[in-house]
Amino acid sequence: MYLTLVITPLQWLIDIPSRVADSLSDVFVERASLIRDNEQLRSEALELQRRSLRMEALVEENTQLRDLLNARKRVEHNVKAVELIGINPDPFLHEIILNRGIEDGLAIGQPVIDSGGIMGQVVSLAHYTSRVMLITDARTAIPVEVNRSGFRAIALGKGLLGELELSHVPSTADIEEGDLLVTSGLGGRFPRGYPVAVVEEIIHDPGRPFLLVKARPSARLDRSRQLLVIDFPGPEVEVTTENQPLLEGEESPET
């Protein structure tokens, strides 16, 4: 009995390292398991985030397609659905590339629209692609009229993506901020009645004989991807496209 009383504390002391080692082993195993679970949860969170972003992109694309379908119903002419596949990186040239060309029946001079209004006009063709000059390009001039009053003017591209300017507007003109500008049909380049821009600012400068009128394009020039080409060729646009660099996704007109 006395021997047992003496041996028991010794056994307990001897077992301490073993118990400590078992405890540390359990801690390490649990930590490793937690790390694995954490990595798995992080991976699953990133995957869910990726799916969420993709879903948002699909929702936005569906919204654009729905708006484009509604716009197509309002168009009186035949149209072709196209997709934007390239943008000219030159800040002085507002041009985009479409995934349709000569083989799809496109012609130089055809207007291009999105669900909001006029985007631009086809200025160059290849077999399977086409180049479109946007209405904000500094080389562009569009005959427009105020939808409310019928006052006619010329909307000029200023080389700024979100701005057009009306030239030679007399101070007596019936035009107000918020007025919708639509194509007048004059010149035969664009069919009449399509939205072009909304008047944002009218500046009365005593030193100038005309008003300075600034307008915001109705089309989403920097966001729309799904577009329509109107079967309204009109006169060909005289735009020099020789020696311009090919954009990504564009083919040479000579191929």
C-alpha positions as CSV (number, residue, x, y, z in Angstrom):
1,M,0.0,0.0,0.0
2,Y,2.7,2.4,1.0
3,L,4.7,1.4,-2.1
4,T,1.6,2.3,-4.3
5,L,1.4,5.7,-2.7
6,V,5.1,6.3,-3.5
7,I,4.9,5.0,-7.1
8,T,1.7,6.8,-8.2
9,P,3.2,10.4,-8.1
10,L,6.2,9.1,-10.0
11,Q,4.0,7.5,-12.7
12,W,2.0,10.8,-13.0
13,L,5.3,12.7,-13.4
14,I,6.5,10.3,-16.0
15,D,3.3,10.5,-18.0
16,I,3.3,14.3,-18.1
17,P,5.5,14.6,-21.3
18,S,3.3,12.0,-23.0
19,R,0.1,13.9,-22.1
20,V,1.7,17.2,-23.2
21,A,2.8,15.7,-26.5
22,D,-0.7,14.3,-27.1
23,S,-2.3,17.7,-26.3
24,L,0.2,19.5,-28.6
25,S,-0.5,16.9,-31.3
26,D,-4.2,17.5,-31.0
27,V,-3.6,21.3,-31.2
28,F,-1.5,21.0,-34.3
29,V,-4.0,18.6,-36.0
30,E,-6.9,21.0,-35.2
31,R,-4.9,24.0,-36.4
32,A,-4.1,22.2,-39.7
33,S,-7.7,21.3,-40.1
34,L,-8.8,24.8,-39.5
35,I,-6.3,26.1,-42.1
36,R,-7.6,23.6,-44.6
37,D,-11.2,24.6,-43.9
38,N,-10.3,28.3,-44.1
39,E,-8.6,27.8,-47.5
40,Q,-11.6,25.9,-48.8
41,L,-14.1,28.5,-47.5
42,R,-11.9,31.3,-49.1
43,S,-11.9,29.4,-52.4
44,E,-15.6,28.8,-52.3
45,A,-16.2,32.5,-51.5
46,L,-14.1,33.6,-54.5
47,E,-16.0,31.2,-56.7
48,L,-19.3,32.6,-55.5
49,Q,-18.0,36.1,-56.0
50,R,-17.0,35.2,-59.6
51,R,-20.4,33.7,-60.3
52,S,-22.1,36.8,-58.8
53,L,-20.0,39.1,-61.0
54,R,-20.8,36.9,-64.0
55,M,-24.5,37.0,-63.1
56,E,-24.4,40.8,-62.9
57,A,-22.8,40.9,-66.4
58,L,-25.5,38.6,-67.8
59,V,-28.3,40.7,-66.2
60,E,-26.8,43.9,-67.7
61,E,-26.5,42.1,-71.1
62,N,-30.1,40.9,-70.9
63,T,-31.2,44.4,-70.1
64,Q,-29.4,45.8,-73.1
65,L,-30.8,43.1,-75.3
66,R,-34.3,43.8,-74.0
67,D,-33.9,47.6,-74.6
68,L,-32.5,46.9,-78.0
69,L,-35.5,44.7,-78.9
70,N,-37.8,47.5,-77.8
71,A,-35.8,49.9,-80.0
72,R,-36.0,47.5,-82.9
73,K,-39.8,47.6,-82.7
74,R,-39.8,51.3,-83.1
75,V,-37.5,51.3,-86.1
76,E,-39.4,51.7,-89.4
77,H,-36.6,50.4,-91.6
78,N,-35.0,46.9,-91.8
79,V,-32.1,46.4,-89.4
80,K,-29.3,44.0,-88.7
81,A,-28.2,43.1,-85.2
82,V,-24.5,43.5,-84.7
83,E,-22.0,43.4,-81.8
84,L,-19.2,45.8,-80.9
85,I,-15.9,43.9,-80.9
86,G,-13.2,46.7,-81.0
87,I,-12.5,50.3,-80.1
88,N,-10.0,52.6,-81.7
89,P,-7.4,53.5,-79.0
90,D,-6.6,56.8,-80.6
91,P,-8.2,59.5,-78.4
92,F,-8.7,61.7,-81.4
93,L,-10.7,59.2,-83.4
94,H,-14.0,58.0,-82.0
95,E,-14.4,54.8,-83.9
96,I,-15.6,51.3,-83.1
97,I,-15.4,47.9,-84.9
98,L,-18.5,45.7,-85.5
99,N,-18.6,41.9,-86.1
100,R,-20.4,42.3,-89.4
101,G,-19.2,43.4,-92.9
102,I,-19.6,43.0,-96.6
103,E,-20.6,39.3,-96.3
104,D,-23.5,40.3,-94.1
105,G,-24.8,42.9,-96.5
106,L,-23.6,46.0,-94.7
107,A,-22.9,49.1,-96.7
108,I,-20.9,52.3,-96.2
109,G,-23.1,55.1,-94.9
110,Q,-25.5,53.0,-92.9
111,P,-26.5,54.5,-89.5
112,V,-25.8,52.5,-86.4
113,I,-28.0,52.8,-83.3
114,D,-28.4,51.4,-79.8
115,S,-31.5,51.4,-77.6
116,G,-30.9,55.1,-76.8
117,G,-30.4,56.6,-80.3
118,I,-27.9,57.3,-83.0
119,M,-24.4,55.9,-82.4
120,G,-22.7,56.7,-85.6
121,Q,-22.3,55.7,-89.3
122,V,-20.4,52.9,-91.1
123,V,-17.3,54.4,-92.8
124,S,-15.3,51.4,-93.8
125,L,-16.0,47.8,-94.6
126,A,-14.1,44.5,-94.7
127,H,-15.5,41.0,-95.5
128,Y,-16.5,40.2,-91.9
129,T,-16.0,43.5,-90.0
130,S,-16.9,47.1,-90.3
131,R,-15.6,50.4,-88.9
132,V,-18.1,52.9,-87.5
133,M,-17.4,56.6,-86.8
134,L,-19.3,57.8,-83.7
135,I,-21.3,61.0,-83.6
136,T,-18.9,62.5,-81.2
137,D,-16.0,62.3,-83.6
138,A,-14.6,65.7,-84.5
139,R,-15.3,64.9,-88.2
140,T,-19.0,64.3,-87.7
141,A,-21.8,66.7,-88.4
142,I,-25.5,65.6,-88.1
143,P,-28.5,67.6,-89.2
144,V,-30.9,67.6,-86.3
145,E,-34.1,69.3,-85.2
146,V,-35.6,70.1,-81.8
147,N,-38.3,67.6,-81.2
148,R,-40.5,70.1,-79.3
149,S,-40.3,73.1,-81.7
150,G,-39.0,71.8,-85.0
151,F,-36.0,74.2,-84.9
152,R,-33.2,72.8,-87.2
153,A,-29.5,72.9,-86.6
154,I,-26.3,71.0,-87.2
155,A,-24.9,68.9,-84.3
156,L,-21.1,68.7,-84.4
157,G,-18.8,66.2,-82.8
158,K,-16.2,67.9,-80.5
159,G,-13.9,64.9,-79.9
160,L,-15.4,64.4,-76.4
161,L,-17.3,61.2,-75.9
162,G,-20.2,62.8,-73.9
163,E,-20.7,66.1,-75.8
164,L,-22.1,67.5,-79.0
165,E,-22.3,71.1,-80.0
166,L,-24.9,72.9,-82.1
167,S,-23.4,75.4,-84.6
168,H,-24.7,78.8,-85.6
169,V,-27.8,78.9,-83.3
170,P,-29.4,82.4,-83.3
171,S,-30.3,83.9,-80.0
172,T,-34.0,83.9,-81.1
173,A,-34.0,80.2,-81.7
174,D,-36.8,78.2,-79.9
175,I,-34.5,75.9,-78.0
176,E,-34.3,75.1,-74.2
177,E,-32.3,73.0,-71.9
178,G,-33.7,69.5,-71.8
179,D,-34.9,69.5,-75.4
180,L,-34.6,66.3,-77.3
181,L,-32.7,66.6,-80.6
182,V,-33.6,64.1,-83.3
183,T,-32.4,63.5,-86.8
184,S,-34.0,65.9,-89.3
185,G,-33.5,63.6,-92.3
186,L,-32.0,66.5,-94.3
187,G,-29.0,65.5,-96.4
188,G,-30.2,61.9,-96.7
189,R,-27.5,60.6,-94.3
190,F,-29.8,59.6,-91.5
191,P,-33.5,58.7,-91.5
192,R,-35.7,61.3,-89.8
193,G,-36.9,61.1,-86.2
194,Y,-34.2,59.1,-84.4
195,P,-32.9,60.5,-81.0
196,V,-29.4,62.1,-81.2
197,A,-28.9,64.1,-78.0
198,V,-30.4,66.1,-75.2
199,V,-29.7,69.8,-74.8
200,E,-27.7,70.2,-71.5
201,E,-26.4,73.8,-71.6
202,I,-27.2,77.0,-73.5
203,I,-24.6,79.8,-73.1
204,H,-25.4,83.4,-74.0
205,D,-22.1,85.1,-74.9
206,P,-22.5,88.8,-75.6
207,G,-19.3,88.7,-77.6
208,R,-20.7,86.1,-80.0
209,P,-23.5,86.5,-82.6
210,F,-24.8,83.0,-81.9
211,L,-25.7,80.8,-78.9
212,L,-23.3,78.1,-77.7
213,V,-25.5,75.0,-77.2
214,K,-24.0,71.8,-75.7
215,A,-25.8,68.5,-75.8
216,R,-25.4,65.0,-74.4
217,P,-25.7,62.1,-76.8
218,S,-28.8,59.9,-76.2
219,A,-26.9,56.7,-77.1
220,R,-24.6,55.0,-74.6
221,L,-21.5,55.5,-76.6
222,D,-19.1,54.1,-74.0
223,R,-21.3,51.2,-72.7
224,S,-23.5,49.7,-75.4
225,R,-22.2,46.5,-77.0
226,Q,-25.3,45.1,-78.8
227,L,-26.2,47.5,-81.7
228,L,-28.4,47.7,-84.7
229,V,-27.4,48.7,-88.3
230,I,-30.3,50.5,-90.1
231,D,-30.8,49.5,-93.8
232,F,-30.6,53.2,-94.9
233,P,-27.4,53.6,-96.8
234,G,-27.8,57.2,-98.0
235,P,-24.8,59.0,-99.5
236,E,-21.4,57.5,-98.8
237,V,-19.5,59.2,-96.1
238,E,-16.3,60.8,-97.3
239,V,-13.9,59.7,-94.7
240,T,-10.2,58.9,-95.3
241,T,-9.4,55.6,-93.7
242,E,-6.2,54.8,-95.6
243,N,-3.1,54.2,-93.5
244,Q,-5.2,53.9,-90.3
245,P,-3.9,51.1,-88.0
246,L,-6.0,48.0,-87.8
247,L,-7.8,47.5,-84.5
248,E,-8.0,44.4,-82.5
249,G,-10.5,42.1,-84.1
250,E,-10.5,44.0,-87.4
251,E,-9.5,42.6,-90.7
252,S,-8.0,44.4,-93.7
253,P,-10.5,45.7,-96.3
254,E,-8.2,44.2,-98.9
255,T,-8.4,40.7,-97.6
